[in-house]
Amino acid sequence: MPSKTKLVFIGVSTGGSSIMRIFPAWSDILGLNCEIVGVDLPLRAPPQRYRRVLRDIIADPTVVGALITAHKIDMLDACRDMLDELDGYAAICDEVSCIIKRAGKLLGFAKDPISSARALAHFVPRRHWADGARDALCLGAGGAAVAISVCMAAASTAAEDRPRRFALTDIAPDRLESIRRIHQRLDTGLQFEYHLSESAADNDRLLSLLPPGSLVINATGLGKDQPGSPLTPEAQFPQDGLVWELNYRGARDFMRAAASQADALNLSVEDGWKYFLHGWTEVIAEVFDVSLDSETFDLLSKAAAEIRNR
């Protein structure tokens, strides 16, 4: 049997991710003969740290590619000159969630807009936005927020299939300015708003202004990479709202707060599990050039759920 290849997983606390137990099973199912290797970096690490990791990837002939979480924007900022090509979404979103070695070149991809669209389709009802009176509020303006906003603003998306307004908040002005520049490149009728959030109380105020049926997203990483929630304990979600906690592990205070209000406010609450599955399977399909139809995705999803529940 040929030697195993390696897929590098660049994150913050990769050892706590379910993928470290799931990937070996997926590798067997798909016949990849590949192992996963985690690399942990602190959030917003110095550029030289990202460059060192990428140099190590280039130097190791057994590494076929890498998946990146939490560092998608910073990785591209630090290493753009080391990549030979970017796909269309990476160029638009100024981020990379996947790096591949192919035919002597180093290629960067942003797969999250595709993963976001597929995850949203699992829990947003058809024609949910058709009345033109419902908004989306995304807490956090990092890589996940970029992907979700870009997929919802796609030029091919009809007005009745997207929110009336997409508001974003962040504690970092540079993040808001960066995502604003990205949105200016889009051909879309979706209205964007940008809010500097100096405290959780600022997010509470924006939450209170949402009309019924709006979507609220926790894209801050709080509850997984760092403890806490972007909202105060007094925050109230919109009546008949959709609540998307992008974390699938950790304390998830944001999700627990929404769950406590779900019955009274008729909330639909979703965690990040489907997003996690689509994010990883999209990268695997690209790195290993395999076709993942719905039947194969369901097979991988079932295997992952069994491992997660052990």
N, C-alpha and C positions, 0 to 999 in steps of 0.2 A: 504493500500500500504506500502511495506517495506520502511525503511528510505533510503534516497539517499546515494550512495557511493560517493567518491571523487577521482578525478584524479588530481594530482598535476602537475603544469606546471612550471618548473624551467628555468628562462631566465634572461634577463637584464632589459627589459621594457615590461613585459607581458601584462600590461594594454593596450598597443597600438596595440597588436596583434589581427588580425581579428578572431582568434580562440576563443577569449573570447565571441564573439557574435555567432560564427558558432557552437561551440560545443553543446550548448543546443539544437539546431535544430537537429544535428546529433544524440544526445542522444535519442531524441524522435523518429527519423526515425528508429534507431536500437533497440529501447526498452531497453536502458541501465539503465535508472533511476539513472543517475550519474551527478554530477556537477563538474565544473572545478575550481581549485583554483590556482591562480598565486603566485609564489614566486620569487621576484627580488633579484639578487645578482650582485655586480659589476664584470666586467671582471677580471679574474685571482684573485678571492677572496682568502683570507687565507684559508688553509685546514680546520681549525676549523669551518668555516662558512658552508662548505659543509657537514661536519660531523654532525653539529647541525641540518641542514635541514633533513638529512637522519634519524637521531634519532627521529625527530618529525614525520616523515612518518611512521617509525616502531611503534611508540607509539600510533598512531591514528588508531583504528580498522576500521574506515569508509574509510580510504585511500586504494585503490586497487592497485595503482601504480603511476608512474611519467613519464612524458616526459621531456627531457632535451635538451635545445638548448644553444649554445654559451659556455656551461660549460662541454661539454661531456668528454674531456680529463682530465680536472682538477677535475671533480667529481670522476672519477675512480682513479686518482692518490691519492686523499685524502681519499677515502672510500673503497678501494679494499678489505681490511680485514673485512669489514662489510657485504660484499656480499657473499652469499653461492655458487653461480655458475655464470659463464659467458658463453654466447653462443660463437660459433666459431668466428664470426666477431668481437665481443667485445675483445676476446683474441688476435686476430690478430691486430686489430686497436688500442688497448689500450684506448678505450673510451666506454662510455655507453650513449645511447640516450633514453633508456627506462629501468625502474626498475619496477619489478612486485613482489607483494606478492603472493606466490602460495604454498599451502600445508605446511605452516609454514616456508617457505624459502624465501629468498630475492634474486631474480634473475636479472642479468644484461644482456641487449641485446644491440647490435649495429645494428640498422635497416637502417642506412643511406646508406650503400652500395647498398641495395636493392632499396631504394627510389631513389637514384641517377641514377641507371640503368634505372628505369622506366621513370624518368623525362627526361633523355637524349634521350630515344627512341621517345619522343614526337616531338623533333625538329632537331635531327641529321639525315639527309637523309640516307636511306639504302645504303651501300657500299660507304659512304662518304670517308672512309679511305683506300679504295681499292688500290689507286695508290701508297701508301707507301711513299708519299712525304709531308704529312701534319702533323703538330705538335699540341700540346696542351700546353698552358701557363696558369698556375693557380696562381693567385695573392693571396697569403695567404696560410699558411701550417697548419692550425688548423684542427678542427674536420671535417668540410665539405670537405676540401682538402683530408684528409685521406680517407674518404668514396668514393669520386669520383675517386681518383687514384686507390684504391683497386678494385673497380668495373670494371674499364677499364683495369686493369692488370690481371683480372681473368684468371687462367690457361686454362679455357674452351673457352676463347675468341680467335678466330683466328686472325692472324696477319693482315688480310685485314679488320678486324672489330675494329681496335684500332689505335690510332695515332702512327706515327713513333717514336715520342719522347714526353715525358711528363715533362715539366720544371715547377718547383715550386719556388716561392719567398716568403720571409717573413722578417720582421724587427727583428725577434728574433732568434738568432742562436740555442737556445735550441729547438725551434719548428722544425727547419730544421733537426736537429740531430735526434729528435724523429721520424719524418716521414721517415727519411732515414733508421732507425732501423726497422720500420714496413715493408718497401719495401724489405728489405733484407730477410724477412721471406717468401716472395711470390715466387711461381714458375711461372715466367713470362718471356716473351721475350721483354716486353716493356722497353724501355730505359728511365731512370729517370735522371734529372739534378736538382741541388739545388743551389739557388742563394740568398745570403744575400742582402736584399734591404735596403739601408740606406736612400733612398729618392725616391719620385715618378719618378724622372728623371731616376733612375736605371731601373725601370719597363718600362718606355718609350723605353729605349735602347733595352731591351729584346723583347718588342713588335715589334720594327722596324725590327728585324731579322727573324720574323716568315715568312714562305712561304705562298703563297696564299691558302685560304681554311682552315687555321688553326682555332683552337678553343681557345678563350680567356675567362677566368672565373674570376669573382670578388668574391673571397671567404674570403675577409678580414673583412667583416662586415661594412666597411666604406660605408656610405650612409644610414645606418639604426641604428646600435648600437652607432655609432659615425659619426659625419659629415665628408664630404669630399669624395675623390676618391683616389684610389691607383695610378692614372695616372695624369700627368699634363694636362692642357688645350691644349697643343701642340701635344699630343699623337695622332698617326694615326694607326688605326686598319688595319689588313691585308685584301687585296683584296679578295672578295668572302668568307670572314671569318664568323665564327659562334661566337656570343658573348653571354655569359651567365652571367647575373646579378643574383646572388643568392638571393638578397633582393627582396621582393615583395612589400615592403612599405618603407616609408622614402623618402628623397630627391633623392636618386639614381643618383648621378652626373655621375657615370661611365656609367650607362645605357643611360642617356640623351646625353652624349658625343657620344656614339656609334650610337644612333638614328639619330644624326645630320649628321653622315657620311654614313648612311645606303644606301641612293640612289646612291651616288657617287661611293661607293666601293662595292655595291651589298652585303651588310651584312645581315645576319639573326640574329635578336636580340631577346633574350628570357629573361623574368624575372624569379623570383623564385616561381611563383604561383603554377605551377604543382609540383615543388619540395616540396613546403609547403604542398600541398594536399596529396601527396604520403607519406611524412614523418609522418604526423598525422594519416592517415588511416592505415599505417603499424603498428604503435604503438597501435592504438585502436584494431586492429584485434588480436594482441598478448595479450594485457592486458585483453580483455574481451572474448578471445577465440571465435571470430566470423569469419565467412568466408566472405571475401569481393571479390566477383567476379566482372567482368567488369561492369555488369549491376548495381550492388550496388554502385561501385565506381562512375559511371556516375551520379547516383541519388544523392550521397553525394556532388559531384562536382557541380552539378546544384544548389543544395540548398546553397552551400557556395558562389557561384558566385552571386546569388540573394541577399544574405545578404551583401556581399562585396559592391555591387553596390547601396545599399540604401543610 
